[in-house]
């Protein structure tokens, strides 16, 4: 009885959804900012 409280295997490889969610939100905001910047300031650069 050396292991009275064995840890389940799924807890050892538990994914970090909080970090993944924050990285995805930051990436979406960054891409949205790039689209806004390009649409606002770079639209007149290559017009006919």
HTML snippet that shows the backbone in 3Dmol.js (N, CA, C, O; Angstrom):
<script src="https://3Dmol.org/build/3Dmol-min.js"></script>
<div id="view" style="width:600px;height:400px;position:relative"></div>
<script>
const pdb = `
ATOM      1  N   UNK A   1       0.827  -1.196   0.000  1.00  0.00           N
ATOM      2  CA  UNK A   1       0.000   0.000   0.000  1.00  0.00           C
ATOM      3  C   UNK A   1       0.870   1.259   0.000  1.00  0.00           C
ATOM      4  O   UNK A   1       0.677   2.162   0.813  1.00  0.00           O
ATOM      5  N   UNK A   2       1.799   1.299  -0.897  1.00  0.00           N
ATOM      6  CA  UNK A   2       2.665   2.465  -0.978  1.00  0.00           C
ATOM      7  C   UNK A   2       1.928   3.634  -1.621  1.00  0.00           C
ATOM      8  O   UNK A   2       2.122   4.784  -1.227  1.00  0.00           O
ATOM      9  N   UNK A   3       1.076   3.343  -2.617  1.00  0.00           N
ATOM     10  CA  UNK A   3       0.317   4.393  -3.296  1.00  0.00           C
ATOM     11  C   UNK A   3      -1.112   4.408  -2.766  1.00  0.00           C
ATOM     12  O   UNK A   3      -1.980   3.706  -3.284  1.00  0.00           O
ATOM     13  N   UNK A   4      -1.351   5.208  -1.737  1.00  0.00           N
ATOM     14  CA  UNK A   4      -2.705   5.299  -1.200  1.00  0.00           C
ATOM     15  C   UNK A   4      -3.577   6.196  -2.067  1.00  0.00           C
ATOM     16  O   UNK A   4      -4.781   5.966  -2.186  1.00  0.00           O
ATOM     17  N   UNK A   5      -2.988   7.201  -2.663  1.00  0.00           N
ATOM     18  CA  UNK A   5      -3.720   8.116  -3.541  1.00  0.00           C
ATOM     19  C   UNK A   5      -3.057   8.125  -4.913  1.00  0.00           C
ATOM     20  O   UNK A   5      -2.298   9.046  -5.214  1.00  0.00           O
ATOM     21  N   UNK A   6      -3.321   7.131  -5.748  1.00  0.00           N
ATOM     22  CA  UNK A   6      -2.701   7.131  -7.078  1.00  0.00           C
ATOM     23  C   UNK A   6      -3.327   8.203  -7.962  1.00  0.00           C
ATOM     24  O   UNK A   6      -4.542   8.401  -7.965  1.00  0.00           O
ATOM     25  N   UNK A   7      -2.472   8.884  -8.707  1.00  0.00           N
ATOM     26  CA  UNK A   7      -2.980   9.919  -9.604  1.00  0.00           C
ATOM     27  C   UNK A   7      -3.394   9.276 -10.915  1.00  0.00           C
ATOM     28  O   UNK A   7      -2.650   8.470 -11.474  1.00  0.00           O
ATOM     29  N   UNK A   8      -4.569   9.622 -11.408  1.00  0.00           N
ATOM     30  CA  UNK A   8      -4.998   9.075 -12.707  1.00  0.00           C
ATOM     31  C   UNK A   8      -4.100   9.559 -13.833  1.00  0.00           C
ATOM     32  O   UNK A   8      -3.469  10.612 -13.734  1.00  0.00           O
ATOM     33  N   UNK A   9      -4.051   8.787 -14.890  1.00  0.00           N
ATOM     34  CA  UNK A   9      -3.154   9.114 -16.003  1.00  0.00           C
ATOM     35  C   UNK A   9      -3.597  10.379 -16.728  1.00  0.00           C
ATOM     36  O   UNK A   9      -2.766  11.103 -17.276  1.00  0.00           O
ATOM     37  N   UNK A  10      -4.908  10.651 -16.735  1.00  0.00           N
ATOM     38  CA  UNK A  10      -5.371  11.812 -17.484  1.00  0.00           C
ATOM     39  C   UNK A  10      -4.980  13.125 -16.814  1.00  0.00           C
ATOM     40  O   UNK A  10      -4.937  14.159 -17.480  1.00  0.00           O
ATOM     41  N   UNK A  11      -4.696  13.109 -15.525  1.00  0.00           N
ATOM     42  CA  UNK A  11      -4.287  14.346 -14.863  1.00  0.00           C
ATOM     43  C   UNK A  11      -2.850  14.720 -15.196  1.00  0.00           C
ATOM     44  O   UNK A  11      -2.469  15.883 -15.064  1.00  0.00           O
ATOM     45  N   UNK A  12      -2.056  13.760 -15.621  1.00  0.00           N
ATOM     46  CA  UNK A  12      -0.664  14.059 -15.953  1.00  0.00           C
ATOM     47  C   UNK A  12      -0.541  14.774 -17.293  1.00  0.00           C
ATOM     48  O   UNK A  12       0.392  15.549 -17.503  1.00  0.00           O
ATOM     49  N   UNK A  13      -1.480  14.518 -18.199  1.00  0.00           N
ATOM     50  CA  UNK A  13      -1.424  15.139 -19.525  1.00  0.00           C
ATOM     51  C   UNK A  13      -2.600  16.090 -19.704  1.00  0.00           C
ATOM     52  O   UNK A  13      -3.142  16.222 -20.801  1.00  0.00           O
ATOM     53  N   UNK A  14      -2.984  16.743 -18.631  1.00  0.00           N
ATOM     54  CA  UNK A  14      -4.122  17.658 -18.658  1.00  0.00           C
ATOM     55  C   UNK A  14      -3.767  18.882 -19.505  1.00  0.00           C
ATOM     56  O   UNK A  14      -2.791  19.568 -19.202  1.00  0.00           O
ATOM     57  N   UNK A  15      -4.530  19.169 -20.550  1.00  0.00           N
ATOM     58  CA  UNK A  15      -4.216  20.320 -21.393  1.00  0.00           C
ATOM     59  C   UNK A  15      -4.543  21.630 -20.687  1.00  0.00           C
ATOM     60  O   UNK A  15      -5.385  21.677 -19.790  1.00  0.00           O
ATOM     61  N   UNK A  16      -3.881  22.659 -21.095  1.00  0.00           N
ATOM     62  CA  UNK A  16      -4.091  23.978 -20.497  1.00  0.00           C
ATOM     63  C   UNK A  16      -4.991  24.788 -21.422  1.00  0.00           C
ATOM     64  O   UNK A  16      -4.513  25.483 -22.319  1.00  0.00           O
ATOM     65  N   UNK A  17      -6.297  24.691 -21.195  1.00  0.00           N
ATOM     66  CA  UNK A  17      -7.236  25.379 -22.072  1.00  0.00           C
ATOM     67  C   UNK A  17      -7.253  26.880 -21.814  1.00  0.00           C
ATOM     68  O   UNK A  17      -7.591  27.648 -22.715  1.00  0.00           O
ATOM     69  N   UNK A  18      -6.905  27.310 -20.636  1.00  0.00           N
ATOM     70  CA  UNK A  18      -6.873  28.739 -20.347  1.00  0.00           C
ATOM     71  C   UNK A  18      -5.801  29.452 -21.146  1.00  0.00           C
ATOM     72  O   UNK A  18      -6.036  30.529 -21.694  1.00  0.00           O
ATOM     73  N   UNK A  19      -4.625  28.852 -21.212  1.00  0.00           N
ATOM     74  CA  UNK A  19      -3.536  29.456 -21.984  1.00  0.00           C
ATOM     75  C   UNK A  19      -3.848  29.417 -23.474  1.00  0.00           C
ATOM     76  O   UNK A  19      -3.594  30.386 -24.189  1.00  0.00           O
ATOM     77  N   UNK A  20      -4.399  28.299 -23.943  1.00  0.00           N
ATOM     78  CA  UNK A  20      -4.753  28.180 -25.357  1.00  0.00           C
ATOM     79  C   UNK A  20      -5.825  29.191 -25.734  1.00  0.00           C
ATOM     80  O   UNK A  20      -5.747  29.809 -26.795  1.00  0.00           O
ATOM     81  N   UNK A  21      -6.822  29.365 -24.880  1.00  0.00           N
ATOM     82  CA  UNK A  21      -7.886  30.323 -25.157  1.00  0.00           C
ATOM     83  C   UNK A  21      -7.345  31.742 -25.195  1.00  0.00           C
ATOM     84  O   UNK A  21      -7.731  32.522 -26.066  1.00  0.00           O
ATOM     85  N   UNK A  22      -6.464  32.092 -24.274  1.00  0.00           N
ATOM     86  CA  UNK A  22      -5.916  33.444 -24.264  1.00  0.00           C
ATOM     87  C   UNK A  22      -5.038  33.699 -25.483  1.00  0.00           C
ATOM     88  O   UNK A  22      -5.058  34.800 -26.032  1.00  0.00           O
ATOM     89  N   UNK A  23      -4.274  32.710 -25.913  1.00  0.00           N
ATOM     90  CA  UNK A  23      -3.449  32.874 -27.115  1.00  0.00           C
ATOM     91  C   UNK A  23      -4.332  33.049 -28.345  1.00  0.00           C
ATOM     92  O   UNK A  23      -4.029  33.870 -29.211  1.00  0.00           O
ATOM     93  N   UNK A  24      -5.419  32.289 -28.431  1.00  0.00           N
ATOM     94  CA  UNK A  24      -6.328  32.422 -29.575  1.00  0.00           C
ATOM     95  C   UNK A  24      -7.013  33.783 -29.583  1.00  0.00           C
ATOM     96  O   UNK A  24      -7.164  34.386 -30.645  1.00  0.00           O
ATOM     97  N   UNK A  25      -7.428  34.276 -28.426  1.00  0.00           N
ATOM     98  CA  UNK A  25      -8.070  35.592 -28.356  1.00  0.00           C
ATOM     99  C   UNK A  25      -7.085  36.684 -28.746  1.00  0.00           C
ATOM    100  O   UNK A  25      -7.447  37.614 -29.466  1.00  0.00           O
ATOM    101  N   UNK A  26      -5.851  36.583 -28.283  1.00  0.00           N
ATOM    102  CA  UNK A  26      -4.841  37.580 -28.644  1.00  0.00           C
ATOM    103  C   UNK A  26      -4.559  37.544 -30.141  1.00  0.00           C
ATOM    104  O   UNK A  26      -4.395  38.593 -30.765  1.00  0.00           O
ATOM    105  N   UNK A  27      -4.500  36.342 -30.726  1.00  0.00           N
ATOM    106  CA  UNK A  27      -4.249  36.230 -32.165  1.00  0.00           C
ATOM    107  C   UNK A  27      -5.398  36.820 -32.970  1.00  0.00           C
ATOM    108  O   UNK A  27      -5.165  37.485 -33.979  1.00  0.00           O
ATOM    109  N   UNK A  28      -6.634  36.586 -32.541  1.00  0.00           N
ATOM    110  CA  UNK A  28      -7.790  37.142 -33.253  1.00  0.00           C
ATOM    111  C   UNK A  28      -7.793  38.662 -33.158  1.00  0.00           C
ATOM    112  O   UNK A  28      -8.069  39.342 -34.147  1.00  0.00           O
ATOM    113  N   UNK A  29      -7.491  39.202 -31.984  1.00  0.00           N
ATOM    114  CA  UNK A  29      -7.442  40.655 -31.836  1.00  0.00           C
ATOM    115  C   UNK A  29      -6.317  41.265 -32.665  1.00  0.00           C
ATOM    116  O   UNK A  29      -6.488  42.335 -33.250  1.00  0.00           O
ATOM    117  N   UNK A  30      -5.176  40.596 -32.719  1.00  0.00           N
ATOM    118  CA  UNK A  30      -4.055  41.093 -33.516  1.00  0.00           C
ATOM    119  C   UNK A  30      -4.408  41.107 -35.000  1.00  0.00           C
ATOM    120  O   UNK A  30      -4.135  42.085 -35.696  1.00  0.00           O
ATOM    121  N   UNK A  31      -5.016  40.019 -35.487  1.00  0.00           N
ATOM    122  CA  UNK A  31      -5.394  39.966 -36.902  1.00  0.00           C
ATOM    123  C   UNK A  31      -6.484  40.981 -37.215  1.00  0.00           C
ATOM    124  O   UNK A  31      -6.474  41.594 -38.282  1.00  0.00           O
ATOM    125  N   UNK A  32      -7.415  41.159 -36.301  1.00  0.00           N
ATOM    126  CA  UNK A  32      -8.445  42.181 -36.502  1.00  0.00           C
ATOM    127  C   UNK A  32      -7.843  43.571 -36.558  1.00  0.00           C
ATOM    128  O   UNK A  32      -8.265  44.403 -37.361  1.00  0.00           O
ATOM    129  N   UNK A  33      -6.856  43.827 -35.707  1.00  0.00           N
ATOM    130  CA  UNK A  33      -6.174  45.117 -35.748  1.00  0.00           C
ATOM    131  C   UNK A  33      -5.420  45.332 -37.048  1.00  0.00           C
ATOM    132  O   UNK A  33      -5.400  46.442 -37.580  1.00  0.00           O
ATOM    133  N   UNK A  34      -4.801  44.283 -37.561  1.00  0.00           N
ATOM    134  CA  UNK A  34      -4.115  44.410 -38.850  1.00  0.00           C
ATOM    135  C   UNK A  34      -5.093  44.686 -39.983  1.00  0.00           C
ATOM    136  O   UNK A  34      -4.813  45.503 -40.860  1.00  0.00           O
ATOM    137  N   UNK A  35      -6.233  44.013 -39.970  1.00  0.00           N
ATOM    138  CA  UNK A  35      -7.246  44.241 -41.009  1.00  0.00           C
ATOM    139  C   UNK A  35      -7.783  45.665 -40.921  1.00  0.00           C
ATOM    140  O   UNK A  35      -7.970  46.325 -41.944  1.00  0.00           O
ATOM    141  N   UNK A  36      -8.031  46.142 -39.694  1.00  0.00           N
ATOM    142  CA  UNK A  36      -8.517  47.514 -39.532  1.00  0.00           C
ATOM    143  C   UNK A  36      -7.465  48.519 -40.014  1.00  0.00           C
ATOM    144  O   UNK A  36      -7.798  49.485 -40.699  1.00  0.00           O
ATOM    145  N   UNK A  37      -6.200  48.292 -39.657  1.00  0.00           N
ATOM    146  CA  UNK A  37      -5.128  49.200 -40.066  1.00  0.00           C
ATOM    147  C   UNK A  37      -4.988  49.233 -41.580  1.00  0.00           C
ATOM    148  O   UNK A  37      -4.859  50.302 -42.176  1.00  0.00           O
ATOM    149  N   UNK A  38      -5.015  48.047 -42.205  1.00  0.00           N
ATOM    150  CA  UNK A  38      -4.873  47.989 -43.659  1.00  0.00           C
ATOM    151  C   UNK A  38      -6.070  48.632 -44.344  1.00  0.00           C
ATOM    152  O   UNK A  38      -5.903  49.335 -45.341  1.00  0.00           O
ATOM    153  N   UNK A  39      -7.263  48.405 -43.833  1.00  0.00           N
ATOM    154  CA  UNK A  39      -8.454  48.988 -44.446  1.00  0.00           C
ATOM    155  C   UNK A  39      -8.537  50.486 -44.257  1.00  0.00           C
ATOM    156  O   UNK A  39      -9.094  51.184 -45.105  1.00  0.00           O
ATOM    157  N   UNK A  40      -7.997  50.995 -43.166  1.00  0.00           N
ATOM    158  CA  UNK A  40      -8.092  52.421 -42.880  1.00  0.00           C
ATOM    159  C   UNK A  40      -6.982  53.219 -43.548  1.00  0.00           C
ATOM    160  O   UNK A  40      -7.239  54.277 -44.123  1.00  0.00           O
ATOM    161  N   UNK A  41      -5.770  52.730 -43.478  1.00  0.00           N
ATOM    162  CA  UNK A  41      -4.627  53.537 -43.907  1.00  0.00           C
ATOM    163  C   UNK A  41      -3.994  53.093 -45.219  1.00  0.00           C
ATOM    164  O   UNK A  41      -3.327  53.901 -45.866  1.00  0.00           O
ATOM    165  N   UNK A  42      -4.171  51.859 -45.635  1.00  0.00           N
ATOM    166  CA  UNK A  42      -3.468  51.370 -46.813  1.00  0.00           C
ATOM    167  C   UNK A  42      -4.379  51.160 -48.013  1.00  0.00           C
ATOM    168  O   UNK A  42      -3.944  50.599 -49.019  1.00  0.00           O
ATOM    169  N   UNK A  43      -5.629  51.595 -47.935  1.00  0.00           N
ATOM    170  CA  UNK A  43      -6.544  51.366 -49.043  1.00  0.00           C
ATOM    171  C   UNK A  43      -6.217  52.260 -50.235  1.00  0.00           C
ATOM    172  O   UNK A  43      -6.447  51.866 -51.378  1.00  0.00           O
ATOM    173  N   UNK A  44      -5.686  53.453 -49.987  1.00  0.00           N
ATOM    174  CA  UNK A  44      -5.438  54.402 -51.068  1.00  0.00           C
ATOM    175  C   UNK A  44      -4.088  54.209 -51.739  1.00  0.00           C
ATOM    176  O   UNK A  44      -3.772  54.931 -52.685  1.00  0.00           O
ATOM    177  N   UNK A  45      -3.287  53.264 -51.285  1.00  0.00           N
ATOM    178  CA  UNK A  45      -1.934  53.145 -51.824  1.00  0.00           C
ATOM    179  C   UNK A  45      -1.917  52.509 -53.206  1.00  0.00           C
ATOM    180  O   UNK A  45      -1.064  52.859 -54.023  1.00  0.00           O
ATOM    181  N   UNK A  46      -2.826  51.589 -53.495  1.00  0.00           N
ATOM    182  CA  UNK A  46      -2.747  50.826 -54.735  1.00  0.00           C
ATOM    183  C   UNK A  46      -3.992  50.988 -55.596  1.00  0.00           C
ATOM    184  O   UNK A  46      -4.318  50.099 -56.382  1.00  0.00           O
ATOM    185  N   UNK A  47      -4.674  52.085 -55.463  1.00  0.00           N
ATOM    186  CA  UNK A  47      -5.910  52.295 -56.226  1.00  0.00           C
ATOM    187  C   UNK A  47      -5.630  52.654 -57.678  1.00  0.00           C
ATOM    188  O   UNK A  47      -4.508  53.030 -58.017  1.00  0.00           O
ATOM    189  N   UNK A  48      -6.622  52.543 -58.526  1.00  0.00           N
ATOM    190  CA  UNK A  48      -6.443  52.884 -59.954  1.00  0.00           C
ATOM    191  C   UNK A  48      -6.305  54.371 -60.185  1.00  0.00           C
ATOM    192  O   UNK A  48      -6.149  54.807 -61.326  1.00  0.00           O
TER     193      UNK A  48
END
`;
const viewer = $3Dmol.createViewer("view");
viewer.addModel(pdb, "pdb");
viewer.setStyle({}, {cartoon: {color: "spectrum"}});
viewer.zoomTo();
viewer.render();
</script>
